[in-house]
Structures are given as C-alpha cells and as structure tokens.
Amino acid sequence: MAHQGLFVPAGEKERIHELQVLIDNLHIRTHLFANTVSNFAPVTAYLPYDREKITRRLQAVLDHTDESSMQAYRKSLTSLG
C-alpha cells in the first residue's frame, strides 16, 4: 500500500515505540504531556529526570500487551469517531 502512495497509519505498538524514541532523544529540560485518552499508555514526565522510568514503563507495555488489545482500546474510544 505504501508503495502505491497510500497512507498507512502506525500500529499501536509503533506509536508507543515512537514516543520512546522521542523521549530518548529529547535532550532539553521540559514537561512532556502525552496523557490524552487516545494514548494507550498515557505519559506525563519531567525530562530529563523521568526519562529512564518512563521508557521502562513504556517498554513494559510493549513487552506485555498485544497489538490486538491496544487496537481494541483505540476502537472503543467514541471520542475518536
């Protein structure tokens, strides 16, 4: 599909991994608020102080939750349409 120029949305695990990458590579002091209902694993962190704790927590979600459970959560959100 992507080869045909069609948009392919990221999977749920990929979204969490992207958040991990952002947190790992954001090297400024900041408050990070990724705590909306649409996030399977909501995050509020003060970087760089919470970096390791948050990335470990996100990794635990990736390691112990299957993609289908995450997709079911997203589909259950009526606010996303």
N, C-alpha and C positions, 0 to 999 in steps of 0.2 A: 504494500500500500504506500509506504513512504516513497518508494521509487517512482510511483505514479504522481507524486506531488500532493498526496492526501495527508492531512494532519492525523497523527496517531497520538492520542493522549497518553501521558505517562501512567503506568500502573501504580497502584497504591504503594507497593514496596519501593518503587523507583522514586516516588515523591518523598518518602521518608529518607531514602539514601541521599537525594539531592539536598535535603535540609541538613543532613550530617555533613556533607561536603561544604555547604555554606558556613556552618558553624566552625568546622575545622580550619577553614581558610579565611575567616573574618578576623583580622588581627587589629581591630580597634576596640576601644572600650565602649560598649554600647549595651543598651537593654534590648533584648530580642523578644518580640511578642508574636509568636506563631501559635496562638492559643484559640483560634476560632473553631467553631463546631465542625467545620469541614475537615479539620486535621484529625486523622485517626489517633495520633499521639500528640496532643497539644503541648506546646513548649513555651515557657516563659523563663528567660535566663538573663543573667548579667554576665556579659563576656568581658574579659577572658576568664573570669573566676569560676563560672559554672560549666565551662567547656567540656571537661572530662566527664563530669556527672551526667550531663545531658547527652553527650554522644554515646555513653554506655547505656543509658536508658533507651535511646532510640535503637541501638544495636540489639538490645534485649527484645524489643518489639519485633524487629526484623527476624530475629532468630526463633521466636516462639509464637508468631502469628502467621497464619497462611494468607495468601493473596485473596482467596475467596471470602474469607471472613472480613477482610478490610473492604472489599468491594461491596459486600452486603451492608456494611455500616454506611458507606457513602450513598448507596441506593436508598437507604432508609431515611435519608435527610430530605424531608419535604421542602425545606427552605432552599435547596439547590435546584429544585424543579424537576 
